[in-house]
Amino acid sequence: MNAPSLTPADLALAAALVLASAGLSLLLDFRIHRPMVVASLRMVAQLLLVGQVLRIVFRIGHPIVTLAVLAVMAAAVVYEVGARPERRLAGLWHYMAGGLPTVVCGFAIVVLALLTALSPSPWYDARVAIPLAGIILGNVMNAVSLALNVFFSAAVRERGAIEARLALGATKGQALHGVSTQALRTALIPTINQMAAAGIITLPGIMTGQLLAGMDPIGAAKYQILLMGLMLSGSFAGALLALKLAATRLTDDRHRLRLDRLRPRG
Protein backbone atom coordinates (compact mmCIF):
# COMPACT_ATOMS: atom_id res chain seq x y z
CA MET A 1 0.00 0.00 0.00
CA ASN A 2 1.32 3.43 -0.94
CA ALA A 3 0.28 6.77 0.51
CA PRO A 4 -2.52 8.39 -1.53
CA SER A 5 -1.57 11.31 -3.72
CA LEU A 6 -3.06 14.53 -2.43
CA THR A 7 -4.94 16.86 -4.75
CA PRO A 8 -5.26 20.65 -4.47
CA ALA A 9 -8.76 20.07 -3.09
CA ASP A 10 -7.29 17.93 -0.31
CA LEU A 11 -4.80 20.64 0.61
CA ALA A 12 -7.61 23.19 0.59
CA LEU A 13 -8.92 21.54 3.77
CA ALA A 14 -5.72 22.45 5.64
CA ALA A 15 -5.86 25.97 4.19
CA ALA A 16 -9.48 26.37 5.29
CA LEU A 17 -8.61 25.35 8.85
CA VAL A 18 -5.73 27.85 8.96
CA LEU A 19 -7.96 30.63 7.65
CA ALA A 20 -10.65 29.72 10.17
CA SER A 21 -8.10 29.93 12.99
CA ALA A 22 -6.82 33.28 11.70
CA GLY A 23 -10.39 34.57 11.38
CA LEU A 24 -11.17 33.56 14.96
CA SER A 25 -7.99 35.28 16.15
CA LEU A 26 -9.02 38.44 14.32
CA LEU A 27 -12.56 38.27 15.68
CA LEU A 28 -11.36 37.83 19.26
CA ASP A 29 -8.58 40.42 18.89
CA PHE A 30 -5.76 38.00 19.76
CA ARG A 31 -3.56 39.67 17.09
CA ILE A 32 -1.98 36.41 15.96
CA HIS A 33 -3.78 36.16 12.64
CA ARG A 34 -1.15 37.93 10.56
CA PRO A 35 1.80 35.74 11.70
CA MET A 36 -0.35 32.64 11.16
CA VAL A 37 -1.21 33.56 7.59
CA VAL A 38 2.30 34.77 6.73
CA ALA A 39 3.90 31.66 8.20
CA SER A 40 1.46 29.44 6.30
CA LEU A 41 2.18 31.17 3.00
CA ARG A 42 5.93 30.94 3.59
CA MET A 43 5.62 27.27 4.46
CA VAL A 44 3.72 26.46 1.27
CA ALA A 45 6.14 28.39 -0.94
CA GLN A 46 9.22 26.95 0.74
CA LEU A 47 8.04 23.34 0.74
CA LEU A 48 6.92 23.41 -2.88
CA LEU A 49 10.23 24.98 -3.89
CA VAL A 50 12.20 22.43 -1.88
CA GLY A 51 10.13 19.65 -3.38
CA GLN A 52 11.03 20.78 -6.89
CA VAL A 53 14.71 21.13 -6.02
CA LEU A 54 14.87 17.71 -4.38
CA ARG A 55 13.16 16.11 -7.33
CA ILE A 56 16.00 17.39 -9.53
CA VAL A 57 18.70 16.47 -6.98
CA PHE A 58 17.36 12.93 -6.57
CA ARG A 59 17.19 12.51 -10.34
CA ILE A 60 20.83 13.60 -10.78
CA GLY A 61 22.11 11.58 -7.81
CA HIS A 62 25.65 13.01 -8.02
CA PRO A 63 27.62 13.39 -4.74
CA ILE A 64 28.73 16.93 -5.64
CA VAL A 65 25.11 18.01 -6.02
CA THR A 66 24.20 16.37 -2.73
CA LEU A 67 27.15 18.07 -1.03
CA ALA A 68 26.05 21.43 -2.44
CA VAL A 69 22.57 21.01 -0.97
CA LEU A 70 24.04 20.05 2.40
CA ALA A 71 26.32 23.10 2.28
CA VAL A 72 23.32 25.37 1.71
CA MET A 73 21.55 23.72 4.65
CA ALA A 74 24.63 24.24 6.84
CA ALA A 75 24.83 27.93 5.91
CA ALA A 76 21.14 28.41 6.72
CA VAL A 77 21.60 26.67 10.08
CA VAL A 78 24.56 28.90 11.01
CA TYR A 79 22.48 32.00 10.28
CA GLU A 80 19.35 30.79 12.07
CA VAL A 81 21.04 29.57 15.22
CA GLY A 82 22.93 32.86 15.51
CA ALA A 83 19.84 35.00 14.98
CA ARG A 84 17.54 33.39 17.55
CA PRO A 85 18.93 34.19 21.05
CA GLU A 86 17.67 37.39 22.70
CA ARG A 87 21.26 38.15 23.71
CA ARG A 88 24.27 37.24 21.62
CA LEU A 89 28.02 37.51 21.56
CA ALA A 90 29.43 40.52 19.76
CA GLY A 91 30.84 40.16 16.26
CA LEU A 92 30.96 36.86 14.44
CA TRP A 93 31.20 34.98 17.72
CA HIS A 94 27.42 34.67 17.98
CA TYR A 95 27.48 32.68 14.73
CA MET A 96 30.56 30.69 15.74
CA ALA A 97 29.31 29.73 19.20
CA GLY A 98 26.03 28.39 17.85
CA GLY A 99 26.61 27.58 14.20
CA LEU A 100 29.85 25.65 14.51
CA PRO A 101 28.59 23.16 17.14
CA THR A 102 25.34 22.65 15.23
CA VAL A 103 27.05 21.89 11.94
CA VAL A 104 29.90 19.80 13.36
CA CYS A 105 27.81 17.68 15.73
CA GLY A 106 24.87 17.43 13.37
CA PHE A 107 26.86 16.22 10.39
CA ALA A 108 28.97 13.91 12.58
CA ILE A 109 25.78 12.12 13.64
CA VAL A 110 24.49 12.03 10.06
CA VAL A 111 27.70 10.52 8.67
CA LEU A 112 27.85 7.98 11.49
CA ALA A 113 24.28 6.85 10.76
CA LEU A 114 24.91 6.66 7.01
CA LEU A 115 28.03 4.55 7.47
CA THR A 116 26.56 2.19 10.06
CA ALA A 117 22.87 1.71 10.83
CA LEU A 118 21.28 3.01 7.62
CA SER A 119 24.03 1.98 5.15
CA PRO A 120 22.41 3.16 1.89
CA SER A 121 24.10 2.24 -1.38
CA PRO A 122 25.96 4.43 -2.10
CA TRP A 123 26.36 5.71 1.45
CA TYR A 124 25.87 9.33 0.32
CA ASP A 125 22.56 8.57 -1.44
CA ALA A 126 20.71 11.90 -1.61
CA ARG A 127 17.33 10.31 -0.84
CA VAL A 128 18.68 9.26 2.55
CA ALA A 129 21.42 11.80 3.33
CA ILE A 130 19.44 15.00 2.71
CA PRO A 131 16.26 14.13 4.68
CA LEU A 132 18.35 12.70 7.52
CA ALA A 133 20.51 15.82 7.64
CA GLY A 134 17.39 17.98 7.72
CA ILE A 135 15.95 16.12 10.69
CA ILE A 136 19.17 16.01 12.70
CA LEU A 137 20.29 19.58 11.95
CA GLY A 138 16.86 20.95 12.79
CA ASN A 139 16.81 19.28 16.20
CA VAL A 140 20.41 20.19 17.02
CA MET A 141 19.74 23.79 15.95
CA ASN A 142 16.76 24.06 18.30
CA ALA A 143 18.73 22.59 21.20
CA VAL A 144 21.71 24.90 20.64
CA SER A 145 19.47 27.97 20.31
CA LEU A 146 17.63 27.16 23.54
CA ALA A 147 20.89 26.45 25.35
CA LEU A 148 22.52 29.73 24.35
CA ASN A 149 19.39 31.78 25.02
CA VAL A 150 19.05 30.39 28.56
CA PHE A 151 22.81 30.57 29.22
CA PHE A 152 23.19 34.24 28.26
CA SER A 153 20.00 35.31 30.04
CA ALA A 154 20.96 33.42 33.20
CA ALA A 155 24.50 34.81 33.14
CA VAL A 156 23.12 38.36 33.08
CA ARG A 157 20.48 37.62 35.72
CA GLU A 158 22.92 35.85 38.08
CA ARG A 159 25.88 38.12 37.47
CA GLY A 160 26.34 38.89 41.15
CA ALA A 161 26.42 35.24 42.20
CA ILE A 162 28.80 34.28 39.40
CA GLU A 163 31.22 37.09 40.19
CA ALA A 164 31.05 36.22 43.90
CA ARG A 165 32.12 32.64 43.12
CA LEU A 166 34.96 33.93 40.99
CA ALA A 167 36.06 36.28 43.77
CA LEU A 168 36.12 33.35 46.20
CA GLY A 169 38.54 31.47 43.98
CA ALA A 170 36.26 29.40 41.77
CA THR A 171 37.40 28.80 38.20
CA LYS A 172 35.26 30.17 35.39
CA GLY A 173 34.02 26.65 34.69
CA GLN A 174 32.94 26.18 38.31
CA ALA A 175 31.34 29.62 38.49
CA LEU A 176 29.30 29.04 35.33
CA HIS A 177 28.44 25.41 36.01
CA GLY A 178 25.01 26.22 37.43
CA VAL A 179 23.82 28.32 34.49
CA SER A 180 25.36 25.83 32.05
CA THR A 181 23.46 22.97 33.68
CA GLN A 182 20.23 24.94 33.56
CA ALA A 183 20.78 25.79 29.89
CA LEU A 184 21.60 22.21 28.90
CA ARG A 185 18.56 20.80 30.66
CA THR A 186 16.28 23.35 29.02
CA ALA A 187 17.77 22.61 25.60
CA LEU A 188 17.06 18.88 25.89
CA ILE A 189 13.56 19.09 27.40
CA PRO A 190 11.71 19.14 24.01
CA THR A 191 13.56 16.07 22.72
CA ILE A 192 13.27 14.18 25.99
CA ASN A 193 9.54 14.95 26.21
CA GLN A 194 9.09 13.78 22.63
CA MET A 195 10.88 10.53 23.40
CA ALA A 196 8.93 9.96 26.63
CA ALA A 197 5.58 10.49 24.88
CA ALA A 198 6.39 8.56 21.69
CA GLY A 199 4.03 5.67 21.11
CA ILE A 200 1.77 6.43 24.08
CA ILE A 201 0.63 9.99 23.54
CA THR A 202 1.88 10.66 20.01
CA LEU A 203 3.10 8.85 16.94
CA PRO A 204 6.25 10.75 15.83
CA GLY A 205 6.26 12.32 12.37
CA ILE A 206 8.73 9.91 10.79
CA MET A 207 6.86 6.85 11.97
CA THR A 208 3.54 8.32 10.85
CA GLY A 209 4.94 9.03 7.39
CA GLN A 210 6.28 5.51 7.05
CA LEU A 211 2.99 4.01 8.17
CA LEU A 212 1.14 6.10 5.60
CA ALA A 213 3.61 4.85 2.98
CA GLY A 214 2.72 1.25 3.85
CA MET A 215 5.70 0.17 5.98
CA ASP A 216 5.23 -2.55 8.59
CA PRO A 217 4.52 -0.93 12.00
CA ILE A 218 7.41 -2.72 13.74
CA GLY A 219 9.80 -1.64 10.99
CA ALA A 220 8.54 1.94 11.26
CA ALA A 221 8.99 1.82 15.04
CA LYS A 222 12.60 0.64 14.67
CA TYR A 223 13.41 3.53 12.34
CA GLN A 224 11.82 5.98 14.76
CA ILE A 225 13.82 4.56 17.69
CA LEU A 226 17.04 5.00 15.69
CA LEU A 227 16.20 8.55 14.68
CA MET A 228 15.21 9.60 18.20
CA GLY A 229 18.52 8.29 19.50
CA LEU A 230 20.38 10.20 16.82
CA MET A 231 18.46 13.39 17.56
CA LEU A 232 19.04 13.19 21.32
CA SER A 233 22.76 12.48 21.04
CA GLY A 234 23.25 15.18 18.41
CA SER A 235 21.29 17.73 20.45
CA PHE A 236 23.25 16.91 23.60
CA ALA A 237 26.63 17.14 21.87
CA GLY A 238 25.75 20.33 20.00
CA ALA A 239 24.33 22.12 23.05
CA LEU A 240 27.26 21.04 25.22
CA LEU A 241 29.85 22.26 22.71
CA ALA A 242 27.98 25.53 22.21
CA LEU A 243 27.90 26.17 25.95
CA LYS A 244 31.64 25.47 26.23
CA LEU A 245 32.39 27.96 23.45
CA ALA A 246 30.01 30.55 24.90
CA ALA A 247 31.51 30.19 28.39
CA THR A 248 35.01 30.58 26.96
CA ARG A 249 34.04 33.79 25.20
CA LEU A 250 32.04 35.16 28.12
CA THR A 251 35.10 34.98 30.40
CA ASP A 252 38.77 35.83 30.01
CA ASP A 253 42.14 34.40 31.03
CA ARG A 254 41.92 36.16 34.39
CA HIS A 255 38.65 34.33 35.17
CA ARG A 256 36.52 37.46 34.92
CA LEU A 257 32.94 37.53 33.69
CA ARG A 258 32.80 39.58 30.46
CA LEU A 259 29.17 40.53 29.96
CA ASP A 260 30.39 43.50 27.92
CA ARG A 261 30.84 40.98 25.09
CA LEU A 262 27.08 40.43 24.89
CA ARG A 263 24.77 42.40 22.65
CA PRO A 264 20.95 42.53 22.59
CA ARG A 265 19.23 41.16 19.50
CA GLY A 266 18.28 43.83 17.05
C-alpha positions as CSV (number, residue, x, y, z in Angstrom):
1,M,0.0,0.0,0.0
2,N,1.3,3.4,-0.9
3,A,0.3,6.8,0.5
4,P,-2.5,8.4,-1.5
5,S,-1.6,11.3,-3.7
6,L,-3.1,14.5,-2.4
7,T,-4.9,16.9,-4.8
8,P,-5.3,20.7,-4.5
9,A,-8.8,20.1,-3.1
10,D,-7.3,17.9,-0.3
11,L,-4.8,20.6,0.6
12,A,-7.6,23.2,0.6
13,L,-8.9,21.5,3.8
14,A,-5.7,22.4,5.6
15,A,-5.9,26.0,4.2
16,A,-9.5,26.4,5.3
17,L,-8.6,25.3,8.8
18,V,-5.7,27.8,9.0
19,L,-8.0,30.6,7.6
20,A,-10.7,29.7,10.2
21,S,-8.1,29.9,13.0
22,A,-6.8,33.3,11.7
23,G,-10.4,34.6,11.4
24,L,-11.2,33.6,15.0
25,S,-8.0,35.3,16.2
26,L,-9.0,38.4,14.3
27,L,-12.6,38.3,15.7
28,L,-11.4,37.8,19.3
29,D,-8.6,40.4,18.9
30,F,-5.8,38.0,19.8
31,R,-3.6,39.7,17.1
32,I,-2.0,36.4,16.0
33,H,-3.8,36.2,12.6
34,R,-1.2,37.9,10.6
35,P,1.8,35.7,11.7
36,M,-0.4,32.6,11.2
37,V,-1.2,33.6,7.6
38,V,2.3,34.8,6.7
39,A,3.9,31.7,8.2
40,S,1.5,29.4,6.3
41,L,2.2,31.2,3.0
42,R,5.9,30.9,3.6
43,M,5.6,27.3,4.5
44,V,3.7,26.5,1.3
45,A,6.1,28.4,-0.9
46,Q,9.2,27.0,0.7
47,L,8.0,23.3,0.7
48,L,6.9,23.4,-2.9
49,L,10.2,25.0,-3.9
50,V,12.2,22.4,-1.9
51,G,10.1,19.6,-3.4
52,Q,11.0,20.8,-6.9
53,V,14.7,21.1,-6.0
54,L,14.9,17.7,-4.4
55,R,13.2,16.1,-7.3
56,I,16.0,17.4,-9.5
57,V,18.7,16.5,-7.0
58,F,17.4,12.9,-6.6
59,R,17.2,12.5,-10.3
60,I,20.8,13.6,-10.8
61,G,22.1,11.6,-7.8
62,H,25.6,13.0,-8.0
63,P,27.6,13.4,-4.7
64,I,28.7,16.9,-5.6
65,V,25.1,18.0,-6.0
66,T,24.2,16.4,-2.7
67,L,27.1,18.1,-1.0
68,A,26.1,21.4,-2.4
69,V,22.6,21.0,-1.0
70,L,24.0,20.1,2.4
71,A,26.3,23.1,2.3
72,V,23.3,25.4,1.7
73,M,21.5,23.7,4.7
74,A,24.6,24.2,6.8
75,A,24.8,27.9,5.9
76,A,21.1,28.4,6.7
77,V,21.6,26.7,10.1
78,V,24.6,28.9,11.0
79,Y,22.5,32.0,10.3
80,E,19.3,30.8,12.1
81,V,21.0,29.6,15.2
82,G,22.9,32.9,15.5
83,A,19.8,35.0,15.0
84,R,17.5,33.4,17.6
85,P,18.9,34.2,21.1
86,E,17.7,37.4,22.7
87,R,21.3,38.2,23.7
88,R,24.3,37.2,21.6
89,L,28.0,37.5,21.6
90,A,29.4,40.5,19.8
91,G,30.8,40.2,16.3
92,L,31.0,36.9,14.4
93,W,31.2,35.0,17.7
94,H,27.4,34.7,18.0
95,Y,27.5,32.7,14.7
96,M,30.6,30.7,15.7
97,A,29.3,29.7,19.2
98,G,26.0,28.4,17.9
99,G,26.6,27.6,14.2
100,L,29.9,25.7,14.5
101,P,28.6,23.2,17.1
102,T,25.3,22.6,15.2
103,V,27.0,21.9,11.9
104,V,29.9,19.8,13.4
105,C,27.8,17.7,15.7
106,G,24.9,17.4,13.4
107,F,26.9,16.2,10.4
108,A,29.0,13.9,12.6
109,I,25.8,12.1,13.6
110,V,24.5,12.0,10.1
111,V,27.7,10.5,8.7
112,L,27.8,8.0,11.5
113,A,24.3,6.8,10.8
114,L,24.9,6.7,7.0
115,L,28.0,4.5,7.5
116,T,26.6,2.2,10.1
117,A,22.9,1.7,10.8
118,L,21.3,3.0,7.6
119,S,24.0,2.0,5.1
120,P,22.4,3.2,1.9
121,S,24.1,2.2,-1.4
122,P,26.0,4.4,-2.1
123,W,26.4,5.7,1.5
124,Y,25.9,9.3,0.3
125,D,22.6,8.6,-1.4
126,A,20.7,11.9,-1.6
127,R,17.3,10.3,-0.8
128,V,18.7,9.3,2.6
129,A,21.4,11.8,3.3
130,I,19.4,15.0,2.7
131,P,16.3,14.1,4.7
132,L,18.3,12.7,7.5
133,A,20.5,15.8,7.6
134,G,17.4,18.0,7.7
135,I,15.9,16.1,10.7
136,I,19.2,16.0,12.7
137,L,20.3,19.6,11.9
138,G,16.9,21.0,12.8
139,N,16.8,19.3,16.2
140,V,20.4,20.2,17.0
141,M,19.7,23.8,16.0
142,N,16.8,24.1,18.3
143,A,18.7,22.6,21.2
144,V,21.7,24.9,20.6
145,S,19.5,28.0,20.3
146,L,17.6,27.2,23.5
147,A,20.9,26.4,25.4
148,L,22.5,29.7,24.4
149,N,19.4,31.8,25.0
150,V,19.1,30.4,28.6
151,F,22.8,30.6,29.2
152,F,23.2,34.2,28.3
153,S,20.0,35.3,30.0
154,A,21.0,33.4,33.2
155,A,24.5,34.8,33.1
156,V,23.1,38.4,33.1
157,R,20.5,37.6,35.7
158,E,22.9,35.9,38.1
159,R,25.9,38.1,37.5
160,G,26.3,38.9,41.1
161,A,26.4,35.2,42.2
162,I,28.8,34.3,39.4
163,E,31.2,37.1,40.2
164,A,31.0,36.2,43.9
165,R,32.1,32.6,43.1
166,L,35.0,33.9,41.0
167,A,36.1,36.3,43.8
168,L,36.1,33.4,46.2
169,G,38.5,31.5,44.0
170,A,36.3,29.4,41.8
171,T,37.4,28.8,38.2
172,K,35.3,30.2,35.4
173,G,34.0,26.6,34.7
174,Q,32.9,26.2,38.3
175,A,31.3,29.6,38.5
176,L,29.3,29.0,35.3
177,H,28.4,25.4,36.0
178,G,25.0,26.2,37.4
179,V,23.8,28.3,34.5
180,S,25.4,25.8,32.1
181,T,23.5,23.0,33.7
182,Q,20.2,24.9,33.6
183,A,20.8,25.8,29.9
184,L,21.6,22.2,28.9
185,R,18.6,20.8,30.7
186,T,16.3,23.4,29.0
187,A,17.8,22.6,25.6
188,L,17.1,18.9,25.9
189,I,13.6,19.1,27.4
190,P,11.7,19.1,24.0
191,T,13.6,16.1,22.7
192,I,13.3,14.2,26.0
193,N,9.5,15.0,26.2
194,Q,9.1,13.8,22.6
195,M,10.9,10.5,23.4
196,A,8.9,10.0,26.6
197,A,5.6,10.5,24.9
198,A,6.4,8.6,21.7
199,G,4.0,5.7,21.1
200,I,1.8,6.4,24.1
201,I,0.6,10.0,23.5
202,T,1.9,10.7,20.0
203,L,3.1,8.9,16.9
204,P,6.2,10.8,15.8
205,G,6.3,12.3,12.4
206,I,8.7,9.9,10.8
207,M,6.9,6.8,12.0
208,T,3.5,8.3,10.8
209,G,4.9,9.0,7.4
210,Q,6.3,5.5,7.0
211,L,3.0,4.0,8.2
212,L,1.1,6.1,5.6
213,A,3.6,4.9,3.0
214,G,2.7,1.2,3.9
215,M,5.7,0.2,6.0
216,D,5.2,-2.5,8.6
217,P,4.5,-0.9,12.0
218,I,7.4,-2.7,13.7
219,G,9.8,-1.6,11.0
220,A,8.5,1.9,11.3
221,A,9.0,1.8,15.0
222,K,12.6,0.6,14.7
223,Y,13.4,3.5,12.3
224,Q,11.8,6.0,14.8
225,I,13.8,4.6,17.7
226,L,17.0,5.0,15.7
227,L,16.2,8.6,14.7
228,M,15.2,9.6,18.2
229,G,18.5,8.3,19.5
230,L,20.4,10.2,16.8
231,M,18.5,13.4,17.6
232,L,19.0,13.2,21.3
233,S,22.8,12.5,21.0
234,G,23.3,15.2,18.4
235,S,21.3,17.7,20.4
236,F,23.3,16.9,23.6
237,A,26.6,17.1,21.9
238,G,25.8,20.3,20.0
239,A,24.3,22.1,23.0
240,L,27.3,21.0,25.2
241,L,29.9,22.3,22.7
242,A,28.0,25.5,22.2
243,L,27.9,26.2,26.0
244,K,31.6,25.5,26.2
245,L,32.4,28.0,23.5
246,A,30.0,30.5,24.9
247,A,31.5,30.2,28.4
248,T,35.0,30.6,27.0
249,R,34.0,33.8,25.2
250,L,32.0,35.2,28.1
251,T,35.1,35.0,30.4
252,D,38.8,35.8,30.0
253,D,42.1,34.4,31.0
254,R,41.9,36.2,34.4
255,H,38.7,34.3,35.2
256,R,36.5,37.5,34.9
257,L,32.9,37.5,33.7
258,R,32.8,39.6,30.5
259,L,29.2,40.5,30.0
260,D,30.4,43.5,27.9
261,R,30.8,41.0,25.1
262,L,27.1,40.4,24.9
263,R,24.8,42.4,22.6
264,P,21.0,42.5,22.6
265,R,19.2,41.2,19.5
266,G,18.3,43.8,17.0
